[in-house]
Amino acid sequence: MNKNELIASIASETGLTKTDSAKALDAFVASITNALKKGDEVRLVGFGTFAVSKRAATTGRNPRTGAAIKIPARKQAKFKAGKALQDSVN
């Protein structure tokens, strides 16, 4: 399912227009993004948790030349599915 299909699905489920559904989806994504930027965690009970984890700097290898390269430390957004979501999928 892509974004347009998700918007159409939201519109049909809620009775909103596609324009309003698109605005709601964009606001949802922006809210989660802003919370993660602040370092907060977003928990949606029954659905899952969005969080930020820190990855340490590592040394890797260029597969073409074999030369060692430094991979810098970074933050990474993660999603962990909640029990209800996992149960519904299985």
PyMOL Python script that loads the backbone (N, CA, C, O; Angstrom):
from pymol import cmd

cmd.read_pdbstr("""\
ATOM      1  N   MET A   1       0.857  -1.175   0.000  1.00  0.00           N
ATOM      2  CA  MET A   1       0.000   0.000   0.000  1.00  0.00           C
ATOM      3  C   MET A   1       0.903   1.239   0.000  1.00  0.00           C
ATOM      4  O   MET A   1       1.811   1.353   0.823  1.00  0.00           O
ATOM      5  N   ASN A   2       0.649   2.146  -0.915  1.00  0.00           N
ATOM      6  CA  ASN A   2       1.413   3.388  -0.948  1.00  0.00           C
ATOM      7  C   ASN A   2       0.604   4.496  -0.271  1.00  0.00           C
ATOM      8  O   ASN A   2      -0.499   4.253   0.220  1.00  0.00           O
ATOM      9  N   LYS A   3       1.153   5.707  -0.246  1.00  0.00           N
ATOM     10  CA  LYS A   3       0.517   6.808   0.467  1.00  0.00           C
ATOM     11  C   LYS A   3      -0.858   7.148  -0.102  1.00  0.00           C
ATOM     12  O   LYS A   3      -1.797   7.378   0.661  1.00  0.00           O
ATOM     13  N   ASN A   4      -0.993   7.183  -1.423  1.00  0.00           N
ATOM     14  CA  ASN A   4      -2.295   7.509  -2.031  1.00  0.00           C
ATOM     15  C   ASN A   4      -3.351   6.460  -1.689  1.00  0.00           C
ATOM     16  O   ASN A   4      -4.507   6.795  -1.434  1.00  0.00           O
ATOM     17  N   GLU A   5      -2.951   5.199  -1.685  1.00  0.00           N
ATOM     18  CA  GLU A   5      -3.890   4.136  -1.320  1.00  0.00           C
ATOM     19  C   GLU A   5      -4.278   4.236   0.152  1.00  0.00           C
ATOM     20  O   GLU A   5      -5.429   3.983   0.509  1.00  0.00           O
ATOM     21  N   LEU A   6      -3.325   4.601   1.005  1.00  0.00           N
ATOM     22  CA  LEU A   6      -3.618   4.783   2.425  1.00  0.00           C
ATOM     23  C   LEU A   6      -4.585   5.943   2.633  1.00  0.00           C
ATOM     24  O   LEU A   6      -5.511   5.842   3.438  1.00  0.00           O
ATOM     25  N   ILE A   7      -4.379   7.028   1.922  1.00  0.00           N
ATOM     26  CA  ILE A   7      -5.282   8.189   2.010  1.00  0.00           C
ATOM     27  C   ILE A   7      -6.691   7.790   1.568  1.00  0.00           C
ATOM     28  O   ILE A   7      -7.670   8.156   2.218  1.00  0.00           O
ATOM     29  N   ALA A   8      -6.798   7.051   0.477  1.00  0.00           N
ATOM     30  CA  ALA A   8      -8.106   6.597   0.004  1.00  0.00           C
ATOM     31  C   ALA A   8      -8.771   5.678   1.026  1.00  0.00           C
ATOM     32  O   ALA A   8      -9.982   5.750   1.230  1.00  0.00           O
ATOM     33  N   SER A   9      -7.998   4.829   1.656  1.00  0.00           N
ATOM     34  CA  SER A   9      -8.532   3.926   2.672  1.00  0.00           C
ATOM     35  C   SER A   9      -9.034   4.701   3.894  1.00  0.00           C
ATOM     36  O   SER A   9     -10.101   4.399   4.427  1.00  0.00           O
ATOM     37  N   ILE A  10      -8.266   5.694   4.333  1.00  0.00           N
ATOM     38  CA  ILE A  10      -8.680   6.531   5.459  1.00  0.00           C
ATOM     39  C   ILE A  10      -9.971   7.266   5.116  1.00  0.00           C
ATOM     40  O   ILE A  10     -10.888   7.346   5.933  1.00  0.00           O
ATOM     41  N   ALA A  11     -10.030   7.797   3.910  1.00  0.00           N
ATOM     42  CA  ALA A  11     -11.227   8.530   3.477  1.00  0.00           C
ATOM     43  C   ALA A  11     -12.456   7.628   3.484  1.00  0.00           C
ATOM     44  O   ALA A  11     -13.523   8.048   3.934  1.00  0.00           O
ATOM     45  N   SER A  12     -12.327   6.416   3.000  1.00  0.00           N
ATOM     46  CA  SER A  12     -13.483   5.519   2.954  1.00  0.00           C
ATOM     47  C   SER A  12     -13.892   5.045   4.346  1.00  0.00           C
ATOM     48  O   SER A  12     -15.080   4.857   4.605  1.00  0.00           O
ATOM     49  N   GLU A  13     -12.925   4.849   5.248  1.00  0.00           N
ATOM     50  CA  GLU A  13     -13.221   4.385   6.609  1.00  0.00           C
ATOM     51  C   GLU A  13     -13.868   5.472   7.462  1.00  0.00           C
ATOM     52  O   GLU A  13     -14.749   5.188   8.273  1.00  0.00           O
ATOM     53  N   THR A  14     -13.429   6.722   7.277  1.00  0.00           N
ATOM     54  CA  THR A  14     -13.883   7.807   8.153  1.00  0.00           C
ATOM     55  C   THR A  14     -14.974   8.670   7.554  1.00  0.00           C
ATOM     56  O   THR A  14     -15.664   9.376   8.288  1.00  0.00           O
ATOM     57  N   GLY A  15     -15.152   8.636   6.238  1.00  0.00           N
ATOM     58  CA  GLY A  15     -16.117   9.505   5.592  1.00  0.00           C
ATOM     59  C   GLY A  15     -15.567  10.895   5.313  1.00  0.00           C
ATOM     60  O   GLY A  15     -16.300  11.773   4.857  1.00  0.00           O
ATOM     61  N   LEU A  16     -14.271  11.103   5.585  1.00  0.00           N
ATOM     62  CA  LEU A  16     -13.627  12.372   5.259  1.00  0.00           C
ATOM     63  C   LEU A  16     -13.334  12.425   3.762  1.00  0.00           C
ATOM     64  O   LEU A  16     -13.335  11.402   3.077  1.00  0.00           O
ATOM     65  N   THR A  17     -13.086  13.627   3.275  1.00  0.00           N
ATOM     66  CA  THR A  17     -12.656  13.750   1.881  1.00  0.00           C
ATOM     67  C   THR A  17     -11.210  13.290   1.786  1.00  0.00           C
ATOM     68  O   THR A  17     -10.512  13.190   2.795  1.00  0.00           O
ATOM     69  N   LYS A  18     -10.768  13.013   0.567  1.00  0.00           N
ATOM     70  CA  LYS A  18      -9.375  12.616   0.381  1.00  0.00           C
ATOM     71  C   LYS A  18      -8.426  13.742   0.780  1.00  0.00           C
ATOM     72  O   LYS A  18      -7.340  13.484   1.299  1.00  0.00           O
ATOM     73  N   THR A  19      -8.833  14.994   0.539  1.00  0.00           N
ATOM     74  CA  THR A  19      -8.001  16.145   0.910  1.00  0.00           C
ATOM     75  C   THR A  19      -7.842  16.208   2.418  1.00  0.00           C
ATOM     76  O   THR A  19      -6.731  16.394   2.915  1.00  0.00           O
ATOM     77  N   ASP A  20      -8.934  16.057   3.151  1.00  0.00           N
ATOM     78  CA  ASP A  20      -8.874  16.081   4.612  1.00  0.00           C
ATOM     79  C   ASP A  20      -8.092  14.883   5.148  1.00  0.00           C
ATOM     80  O   ASP A  20      -7.349  15.008   6.122  1.00  0.00           O
ATOM     81  N   SER A  21      -8.257  13.742   4.522  1.00  0.00           N
ATOM     82  CA  SER A  21      -7.515  12.549   4.929  1.00  0.00           C
ATOM     83  C   SER A  21      -6.020  12.739   4.710  1.00  0.00           C
ATOM     84  O   SER A  21      -5.212  12.319   5.538  1.00  0.00           O
ATOM     85  N   ALA A  22      -5.647  13.371   3.597  1.00  0.00           N
ATOM     86  CA  ALA A  22      -4.239  13.645   3.319  1.00  0.00           C
ATOM     87  C   ALA A  22      -3.665  14.599   4.360  1.00  0.00           C
ATOM     88  O   ALA A  22      -2.541  14.411   4.826  1.00  0.00           O
ATOM     89  N   LYS A  23      -4.437  15.626   4.726  1.00  0.00           N
ATOM     90  CA  LYS A  23      -3.988  16.566   5.760  1.00  0.00           C
ATOM     91  C   LYS A  23      -3.814  15.859   7.098  1.00  0.00           C
ATOM     92  O   LYS A  23      -2.846  16.113   7.815  1.00  0.00           O
ATOM     93  N   ALA A  24      -4.747  14.975   7.437  1.00  0.00           N
ATOM     94  CA  ALA A  24      -4.662  14.235   8.697  1.00  0.00           C
ATOM     95  C   ALA A  24      -3.439  13.326   8.713  1.00  0.00           C
ATOM     96  O   ALA A  24      -2.732  13.262   9.719  1.00  0.00           O
ATOM     97  N   LEU A  25      -3.182  12.627   7.621  1.00  0.00           N
ATOM     98  CA  LEU A  25      -2.025  11.741   7.539  1.00  0.00           C
ATOM     99  C   LEU A  25      -0.726  12.539   7.619  1.00  0.00           C
ATOM    100  O   LEU A  25       0.204  12.140   8.320  1.00  0.00           O
ATOM    101  N   ASP A  26      -0.655  13.667   6.903  1.00  0.00           N
ATOM    102  CA  ASP A  26       0.542  14.513   6.946  1.00  0.00           C
ATOM    103  C   ASP A  26       0.775  15.058   8.352  1.00  0.00           C
ATOM    104  O   ASP A  26       1.917  15.136   8.804  1.00  0.00           O
ATOM    105  N   ALA A  27      -0.301  15.435   9.050  1.00  0.00           N
ATOM    106  CA  ALA A  27      -0.171  15.939  10.424  1.00  0.00           C
ATOM    107  C   ALA A  27       0.309  14.831  11.352  1.00  0.00           C
ATOM    108  O   ALA A  27       1.130  15.076  12.235  1.00  0.00           O
ATOM    109  N   PHE A  28      -0.193  13.616  11.160  1.00  0.00           N
ATOM    110  CA  PHE A  28       0.225  12.464  11.953  1.00  0.00           C
ATOM    111  C   PHE A  28       1.725  12.211  11.788  1.00  0.00           C
ATOM    112  O   PHE A  28       2.448  12.056  12.772  1.00  0.00           O
ATOM    113  N   VAL A  29       2.179  12.171  10.547  1.00  0.00           N
ATOM    114  CA  VAL A  29       3.592  11.917  10.263  1.00  0.00           C
ATOM    115  C   VAL A  29       4.462  13.046  10.812  1.00  0.00           C
ATOM    116  O   VAL A  29       5.519  12.786  11.387  1.00  0.00           O
ATOM    117  N   ALA A  30       4.027  14.300  10.642  1.00  0.00           N
ATOM    118  CA  ALA A  30       4.792  15.442  11.141  1.00  0.00           C
ATOM    119  C   ALA A  30       4.881  15.422  12.666  1.00  0.00           C
ATOM    120  O   ALA A  30       5.926  15.743  13.232  1.00  0.00           O
ATOM    121  N   SER A  31       3.800  15.049  13.323  1.00  0.00           N
ATOM    122  CA  SER A  31       3.800  14.986  14.786  1.00  0.00           C
ATOM    123  C   SER A  31       4.779  13.937  15.294  1.00  0.00           C
ATOM    124  O   SER A  31       5.521  14.186  16.245  1.00  0.00           O
ATOM    125  N   ILE A  32       4.784  12.776  14.671  1.00  0.00           N
ATOM    126  CA  ILE A  32       5.721  11.724  15.072  1.00  0.00           C
ATOM    127  C   ILE A  32       7.151  12.151  14.785  1.00  0.00           C
ATOM    128  O   ILE A  32       8.038  11.933  15.610  1.00  0.00           O
ATOM    129  N   THR A  33       7.385  12.752  13.636  1.00  0.00           N
ATOM    130  CA  THR A  33       8.727  13.218  13.276  1.00  0.00           C
ATOM    131  C   THR A  33       9.236  14.250  14.271  1.00  0.00           C
ATOM    132  O   THR A  33      10.382  14.168  14.714  1.00  0.00           O
ATOM    133  N   ASN A  34       8.402  15.217  14.626  1.00  0.00           N
ATOM    134  CA  ASN A  34       8.817  16.247  15.586  1.00  0.00           C
ATOM    135  C   ASN A  34       9.107  15.646  16.956  1.00  0.00           C
ATOM    136  O   ASN A  34      10.064  16.053  17.614  1.00  0.00           O
ATOM    137  N   ALA A  35       8.311  14.698  17.391  1.00  0.00           N
ATOM    138  CA  ALA A  35       8.551  14.057  18.683  1.00  0.00           C
ATOM    139  C   ALA A  35       9.867  13.292  18.672  1.00  0.00           C
ATOM    140  O   ALA A  35      10.622  13.343  19.643  1.00  0.00           O
ATOM    141  N   LEU A  36      10.147  12.586  17.586  1.00  0.00           N
ATOM    142  CA  LEU A  36      11.397  11.834  17.497  1.00  0.00           C
ATOM    143  C   LEU A  36      12.602  12.761  17.431  1.00  0.00           C
ATOM    144  O   LEU A  36      13.654  12.446  17.987  1.00  0.00           O
ATOM    145  N   LYS A  37      12.462  13.909  16.755  1.00  0.00           N
ATOM    146  CA  LYS A  37      13.553  14.885  16.700  1.00  0.00           C
ATOM    147  C   LYS A  37      13.903  15.393  18.083  1.00  0.00           C
ATOM    148  O   LYS A  37      15.071  15.646  18.376  1.00  0.00           O
ATOM    149  N   LYS A  38      12.889  15.546  18.949  1.00  0.00           N
ATOM    150  CA  LYS A  38      13.104  16.005  20.321  1.00  0.00           C
ATOM    151  C   LYS A  38      13.689  14.908  21.205  1.00  0.00           C
ATOM    152  O   LYS A  38      14.133  15.179  22.321  1.00  0.00           O
ATOM    153  N   GLY A  39      13.692  13.679  20.713  1.00  0.00           N
ATOM    154  CA  GLY A  39      14.182  12.562  21.497  1.00  0.00           C
ATOM    155  C   GLY A  39      13.085  11.852  22.266  1.00  0.00           C
ATOM    156  O   GLY A  39      13.367  10.966  23.073  1.00  0.00           O
ATOM    157  N   ASP A  40      11.834  12.232  22.026  1.00  0.00           N
ATOM    158  CA  ASP A  40      10.707  11.598  22.702  1.00  0.00           C
ATOM    159  C   ASP A  40      10.352  10.282  22.016  1.00  0.00           C
ATOM    160  O   ASP A  40      10.790   9.997  20.902  1.00  0.00           O
ATOM    161  N   GLU A  41       9.547   9.492  22.716  1.00  0.00           N
ATOM    162  CA  GLU A  41       9.053   8.227  22.212  1.00  0.00           C
ATOM    163  C   GLU A  41       7.553   8.379  21.974  1.00  0.00           C
ATOM    164  O   GLU A  41       6.871   9.037  22.759  1.00  0.00           O
ATOM    165  N   VAL A  42       7.034   7.787  20.911  1.00  0.00           N
ATOM    166  CA  VAL A  42       5.600   7.858  20.625  1.00  0.00           C
ATOM    167  C   VAL A  42       5.031   6.451  20.764  1.00  0.00           C
ATOM    168  O   VAL A  42       5.384   5.549  20.004  1.00  0.00           O
ATOM    169  N   ARG A  43       4.133   6.272  21.756  1.00  0.00           N
ATOM    170  CA  ARG A  43       3.511   4.967  21.992  1.00  0.00           C
ATOM    171  C   ARG A  43       2.048   5.019  21.606  1.00  0.00           C
ATOM    172  O   ARG A  43       1.295   5.863  22.092  1.00  0.00           O
ATOM    173  N   LEU A  44       1.657   4.125  20.740  1.00  0.00           N
ATOM    174  CA  LEU A  44       0.265   3.972  20.350  1.00  0.00           C
ATOM    175  C   LEU A  44      -0.162   2.593  20.837  1.00  0.00           C
ATOM    176  O   LEU A  44       0.160   1.581  20.213  1.00  0.00           O
ATOM    177  N   VAL A  45      -0.886   2.554  21.951  1.00  0.00           N
ATOM    178  CA  VAL A  45      -1.245   1.294  22.590  1.00  0.00           C
ATOM    179  C   VAL A  45      -1.994   0.410  21.599  1.00  0.00           C
ATOM    180  O   VAL A  45      -2.947   0.842  20.951  1.00  0.00           O
ATOM    181  N   GLY A  46      -1.544  -0.823  21.498  1.00  0.00           N
ATOM    182  CA  GLY A  46      -2.152  -1.781  20.583  1.00  0.00           C
ATOM    183  C   GLY A  46      -1.576  -1.729  19.180  1.00  0.00           C
ATOM    184  O   GLY A  46      -1.764  -2.665  18.403  1.00  0.00           O
ATOM    185  N   PHE A  47      -0.881  -0.657  18.842  1.00  0.00           N
ATOM    186  CA  PHE A  47      -0.297  -0.533  17.506  1.00  0.00           C
ATOM    187  C   PHE A  47       1.212  -0.702  17.566  1.00  0.00           C
ATOM    188  O   PHE A  47       1.755  -1.607  16.932  1.00  0.00           O
ATOM    189  N   GLY A  48       1.902   0.154  18.320  1.00  0.00           N
ATOM    190  CA  GLY A  48       3.340   0.034  18.419  1.00  0.00           C
ATOM    191  C   GLY A  48       3.985   1.280  18.972  1.00  0.00           C
ATOM    192  O   GLY A  48       3.306   2.220  19.384  1.00  0.00           O
ATOM    193  N   THR A  49       5.320   1.278  18.978  1.00  0.00           N
ATOM    194  CA  THR A  49       6.107   2.362  19.551  1.00  0.00           C
ATOM    195  C   THR A  49       7.131   2.846  18.538  1.00  0.00           C
ATOM    196  O   THR A  49       7.864   2.053  17.946  1.00  0.00           O
ATOM    197  N   PHE A  50       7.170   4.160  18.349  1.00  0.00           N
ATOM    198  CA  PHE A  50       8.199   4.795  17.536  1.00  0.00           C
ATOM    199  C   PHE A  50       9.234   5.341  18.503  1.00  0.00           C
ATOM    200  O   PHE A  50       8.871   6.000  19.477  1.00  0.00           O
ATOM    201  N   ALA A  51      10.513   5.086  18.261  1.00  0.00           N
ATOM    202  CA  ALA A  51      11.567   5.561  19.152  1.00  0.00           C
ATOM    203  C   ALA A  51      12.823   5.844  18.343  1.00  0.00           C
ATOM    204  O   ALA A  51      12.934   5.456  17.180  1.00  0.00           O
ATOM    205  N   VAL A  52      13.772   6.531  18.983  1.00  0.00           N
ATOM    206  CA  VAL A  52      15.062   6.827  18.365  1.00  0.00           C
ATOM    207  C   VAL A  52      16.126   6.059  19.129  1.00  0.00           C
ATOM    208  O   VAL A  52      16.153   6.091  20.359  1.00  0.00           O
ATOM    209  N   SER A  53      17.001   5.370  18.411  1.00  0.00           N
ATOM    210  CA  SER A  53      18.116   4.680  19.050  1.00  0.00           C
ATOM    211  C   SER A  53      19.416   5.253  18.500  1.00  0.00           C
ATOM    212  O   SER A  53      19.459   5.798  17.398  1.00  0.00           O
ATOM    213  N   LYS A  54      20.457   5.118  19.283  1.00  0.00           N
ATOM    214  CA  LYS A  54      21.772   5.624  18.879  1.00  0.00           C
ATOM    215  C   LYS A  54      22.621   4.461  18.392  1.00  0.00           C
ATOM    216  O   LYS A  54      22.689   3.407  19.023  1.00  0.00           O
ATOM    217  N   ARG A  55      23.263   4.681  17.259  1.00  0.00           N
ATOM    218  CA  ARG A  55      24.194   3.694  16.718  1.00  0.00           C
ATOM    219  C   ARG A  55      25.599   4.222  16.895  1.00  0.00           C
ATOM    220  O   ARG A  55      25.889   5.368  16.549  1.00  0.00           O
ATOM    221  N   ALA A  56      26.457   3.403  17.424  1.00  0.00           N
ATOM    222  CA  ALA A  56      27.837   3.813  17.665  1.00  0.00           C
ATOM    223  C   ALA A  56      28.610   3.874  16.343  1.00  0.00           C
ATOM    224  O   ALA A  56      28.234   3.243  15.356  1.00  0.00           O
ATOM    225  N   ALA A  57      29.686   4.641  16.352  1.00  0.00           N
ATOM    226  CA  ALA A  57      30.562   4.704  15.185  1.00  0.00           C
ATOM    227  C   ALA A  57      31.262   3.353  15.025  1.00  0.00           C
ATOM    228  O   ALA A  57      31.652   2.727  16.011  1.00  0.00           O
ATOM    229  N   THR A  58      31.416   2.918  13.792  1.00  0.00           N
ATOM    230  CA  THR A  58      32.076   1.643  13.511  1.00  0.00           C
ATOM    231  C   THR A  58      33.053   1.797  12.355  1.00  0.00           C
ATOM    232  O   THR A  58      33.074   2.816  11.664  1.00  0.00           O
ATOM    233  N   THR A  59      33.847   0.778  12.166  1.00  0.00           N
ATOM    234  CA  THR A  59      34.754   0.737  11.027  1.00  0.00           C
ATOM    235  C   THR A  59      34.244  -0.317  10.063  1.00  0.00           C
ATOM    236  O   THR A  59      33.995  -1.459  10.451  1.00  0.00           O
ATOM    237  N   GLY A  60      34.091   0.069   8.812  1.00  0.00           N
ATOM    238  CA  GLY A  60      33.633  -0.855   7.794  1.00  0.00           C
ATOM    239  C   GLY A  60      34.674  -1.025   6.711  1.00  0.00           C
ATOM    240  O   GLY A  60      35.765  -0.463   6.804  1.00  0.00           O
ATOM    241  N   ARG A  61      34.357  -1.777   5.707  1.00  0.00           N
ATOM    242  CA  ARG A  61      35.277  -2.003   4.588  1.00  0.00           C
ATOM    243  C   ARG A  61      34.579  -1.670   3.282  1.00  0.00           C
ATOM    244  O   ARG A  61      33.417  -2.020   3.073  1.00  0.00           O
ATOM    245  N   ASN A  62      35.310  -0.985   2.402  1.00  0.00           N
ATOM    246  CA  ASN A  62      34.807  -0.728   1.057  1.00  0.00           C
ATOM    247  C   ASN A  62      34.875  -2.062   0.305  1.00  0.00           C
ATOM    248  O   ASN A  62      35.967  -2.606   0.140  1.00  0.00           O
ATOM    249  N   PRO A  63      33.754  -2.595  -0.148  1.00  0.00           N
ATOM    250  CA  PRO A  63      33.787  -3.912  -0.792  1.00  0.00           C
ATOM    251  C   PRO A  63      34.577  -3.942  -2.097  1.00  0.00           C
ATOM    252  O   PRO A  63      35.077  -4.994  -2.496  1.00  0.00           O
ATOM    253  N   ARG A  64      34.690  -2.810  -2.753  1.00  0.00           N
ATOM    254  CA  ARG A  64      35.407  -2.773  -4.024  1.00  0.00           C
ATOM    255  C   ARG A  64      36.918  -2.774  -3.821  1.00  0.00           C
ATOM    256  O   ARG A  64      37.640  -3.496  -4.509  1.00  0.00           O
ATOM    257  N   THR A  65      37.402  -1.955  -2.864  1.00  0.00           N
ATOM    258  CA  THR A  65      38.846  -1.812  -2.683  1.00  0.00           C
ATOM    259  C   THR A  65      39.374  -2.524  -1.453  1.00  0.00           C
ATOM    260  O   THR A  65      40.572  -2.792  -1.358  1.00  0.00           O
ATOM    261  N   GLY A  66      38.492  -2.834  -0.503  1.00  0.00           N
ATOM    262  CA  GLY A  66      38.940  -3.466   0.733  1.00  0.00           C
ATOM    263  C   GLY A  66      39.483  -2.474   1.746  1.00  0.00           C
ATOM    264  O   GLY A  66      39.910  -2.863   2.833  1.00  0.00           O
ATOM    265  N   ALA A  67      39.471  -1.184   1.392  1.00  0.00           N
ATOM    266  CA  ALA A  67      40.002  -0.162   2.298  1.00  0.00           C
ATOM    267  C   ALA A  67      39.054   0.040   3.476  1.00  0.00           C
ATOM    268  O   ALA A  67      37.833  -0.037   3.337  1.00  0.00           O
ATOM    269  N   ALA A  68      39.645   0.300   4.633  1.00  0.00           N
ATOM    270  CA  ALA A  68      38.840   0.554   5.828  1.00  0.00           C
ATOM    271  C   ALA A  68      38.228   1.951   5.741  1.00  0.00           C
ATOM    272  O   ALA A  68      38.889   2.905   5.331  1.00  0.00           O
ATOM    273  N   ILE A  69      36.959   2.060   6.132  1.00  0.00           N
ATOM    274  CA  ILE A  69      36.295   3.358   6.163  1.00  0.00           C
ATOM    275  C   ILE A  69      35.623   3.528   7.520  1.00  0.00           C
ATOM    276  O   ILE A  69      35.221   2.550   8.150  1.00  0.00           O
ATOM    277  N   LYS A  70      35.507   4.761   7.958  1.00  0.00           N
ATOM    278  CA  LYS A  70      34.862   5.041   9.228  1.00  0.00           C
ATOM    279  C   LYS A  70      33.395   5.354   8.977  1.00  0.00           C
ATOM    280  O   LYS A  70      33.062   6.202   8.149  1.00  0.00           O
ATOM    281  N   ILE A  71      32.535   4.671   9.692  1.00  0.00           N
ATOM    282  CA  ILE A  71      31.092   4.914   9.613  1.00  0.00           C
ATOM    283  C   ILE A  71      30.735   5.712  10.865  1.00  0.00           C
ATOM    284  O   ILE A  71      30.882   5.205  11.977  1.00  0.00           O
ATOM    285  N   PRO A  72      30.266   6.959  10.702  1.00  0.00           N
ATOM    286  CA  PRO A  72      30.038   7.814  11.871  1.00  0.00           C
ATOM    287  C   PRO A  72      28.849   7.350  12.714  1.00  0.00           C
ATOM    288  O   PRO A  72      27.970   6.635  12.233  1.00  0.00           O
ATOM    289  N   ALA A  73      28.840   7.768  13.973  1.00  0.00           N
ATOM    290  CA  ALA A  73      27.713   7.497  14.855  1.00  0.00           C
ATOM    291  C   ALA A  73      26.501   8.260  14.341  1.00  0.00           C
ATOM    292  O   ALA A  73      26.638   9.312  13.715  1.00  0.00           O
ATOM    293  N   ARG A  74      25.311   7.722  14.610  1.00  0.00           N
ATOM    294  CA  ARG A  74      24.094   8.388  14.148  1.00  0.00           C
ATOM    295  C   ARG A  74      22.900   7.927  14.962  1.00  0.00           C
ATOM    296  O   ARG A  74      22.960   6.938  15.693  1.00  0.00           O
ATOM    297  N   LYS A  75      21.831   8.660  14.815  1.00  0.00           N
ATOM    298  CA  LYS A  75      20.568   8.286  15.432  1.00  0.00           C
ATOM    299  C   LYS A  75      19.712   7.627  14.362  1.00  0.00           C
ATOM    300  O   LYS A  75      19.766   7.995  13.189  1.00  0.00           O
ATOM    301  N   GLN A  76      18.913   6.639  14.790  1.00  0.00           N
ATOM    302  CA  GLN A  76      18.086   5.925  13.828  1.00  0.00           C
ATOM    303  C   GLN A  76      16.678   5.764  14.387  1.00  0.00           C
ATOM    304  O   GLN A  76      16.502   5.362  15.537  1.00  0.00           O
ATOM    305  N   ALA A  77      15.690   6.077  13.580  1.00  0.00           N
ATOM    306  CA  ALA A  77      14.299   5.898  13.978  1.00  0.00           C
ATOM    307  C   ALA A  77      13.946   4.419  13.894  1.00  0.00           C
ATOM    308  O   ALA A  77      14.316   3.731  12.942  1.00  0.00           O
ATOM    309  N   LYS A  78      13.217   3.936  14.915  1.00  0.00           N
ATOM    310  CA  LYS A  78      12.820   2.532  14.941  1.00  0.00           C
ATOM    311  C   LYS A  78      11.349   2.424  15.289  1.00  0.00           C
ATOM    312  O   LYS A  78      10.788   3.299  15.947  1.00  0.00           O
ATOM    313  N   PHE A  79      10.734   1.348  14.845  1.00  0.00           N
ATOM    314  CA  PHE A  79       9.343   1.054  15.171  1.00  0.00           C
ATOM    315  C   PHE A  79       9.271  -0.357  15.705  1.00  0.00           C
ATOM    316  O   PHE A  79       9.801  -1.291  15.102  1.00  0.00           O
ATOM    317  N   LYS A  80       8.608  -0.507  16.845  1.00  0.00           N
ATOM    318  CA  LYS A  80       8.391  -1.840  17.408  1.00  0.00           C
ATOM    319  C   LYS A  80       6.889  -2.069  17.460  1.00  0.00           C
ATOM    320  O   LYS A  80       6.161  -1.317  18.108  1.00  0.00           O
ATOM    321  N   ALA A  81       6.434  -3.101  16.782  1.00  0.00           N
ATOM    322  CA  ALA A  81       5.003  -3.408  16.722  1.00  0.00           C
ATOM    323  C   ALA A  81       4.496  -3.838  18.090  1.00  0.00           C
ATOM    324  O   ALA A  81       5.179  -4.547  18.830  1.00  0.00           O
ATOM    325  N   GLY A  82       3.286  -3.394  18.412  1.00  0.00           N
ATOM    326  CA  GLY A  82       2.644  -3.775  19.660  1.00  0.00           C
ATOM    327  C   GLY A  82       2.061  -5.178  19.571  1.00  0.00           C
ATOM    328  O   GLY A  82       1.935  -5.745  18.485  1.00  0.00           O
ATOM    329  N   LYS A  83       1.704  -5.731  20.733  1.00  0.00           N
ATOM    330  CA  LYS A  83       1.197  -7.098  20.784  1.00  0.00           C
ATOM    331  C   LYS A  83      -0.085  -7.264  19.972  1.00  0.00           C
ATOM    332  O   LYS A  83      -0.234  -8.257  19.259  1.00  0.00           O
ATOM    333  N   ALA A  84      -1.007  -6.315  20.067  1.00  0.00           N
ATOM    334  CA  ALA A  84      -2.267  -6.432  19.331  1.00  0.00           C
ATOM    335  C   ALA A  84      -2.026  -6.448  17.823  1.00  0.00           C
ATOM    336  O   ALA A  84      -2.678  -7.203  17.100  1.00  0.00           O
ATOM    337  N   LEU A  85      -1.095  -5.622  17.344  1.00  0.00           N
ATOM    338  CA  LEU A  85      -0.766  -5.601  15.910  1.00  0.00           C
ATOM    339  C   LEU A  85      -0.130  -6.924  15.491  1.00  0.00           C
ATOM    340  O   LEU A  85      -0.479  -7.476  14.447  1.00  0.00           O
ATOM    341  N   GLN A  86       0.789  -7.430  16.286  1.00  0.00           N
ATOM    342  CA  GLN A  86       1.431  -8.697  15.965  1.00  0.00           C
ATOM    343  C   GLN A  86       0.419  -9.837  15.949  1.00  0.00           C
ATOM    344  O   GLN A  86       0.460 -10.702  15.074  1.00  0.00           O
ATOM    345  N   ASP A  87      -0.483  -9.831  16.914  1.00  0.00           N
ATOM    346  CA  ASP A  87      -1.498 -10.874  16.971  1.00  0.00           C
ATOM    347  C   ASP A  87      -2.440 -10.820  15.769  1.00  0.00           C
ATOM    348  O   ASP A  87      -2.829 -11.863  15.243  1.00  0.00           O
ATOM    349  N   SER A  88      -2.806  -9.624  15.332  1.00  0.00           N
ATOM    350  CA  SER A  88      -3.724  -9.501  14.199  1.00  0.00           C
ATOM    351  C   SER A  88      -3.059  -9.918  12.886  1.00  0.00           C
ATOM    352  O   SER A  88      -3.736 -10.403  11.979  1.00  0.00           O
ATOM    353  N   VAL A  89      -1.756  -9.737  12.779  1.00  0.00           N
ATOM    354  CA  VAL A  89      -1.033 -10.124  11.566  1.00  0.00           C
ATOM    355  C   VAL A  89      -0.853 -11.643  11.523  1.00  0.00           C
ATOM    356  O   VAL A  89      -0.936 -12.260  10.461  1.00  0.00           O
ATOM    357  N   ASN A  90      -0.607 -12.227  12.687  1.00  0.00           N
ATOM    358  CA  ASN A  90      -0.414 -13.680  12.759  1.00  0.00           C
ATOM    359  C   ASN A  90      -1.746 -14.301  12.953  1.00  0.00           C
ATOM    360  O   ASN A  90      -1.849 -15.524  13.045  1.00  0.00           O
TER     361      ASN A  90
END
""", "prot")
cmd.dss("prot")
cmd.show_as("cartoon", "prot")
cmd.util.cbc("prot")
cmd.orient("prot")
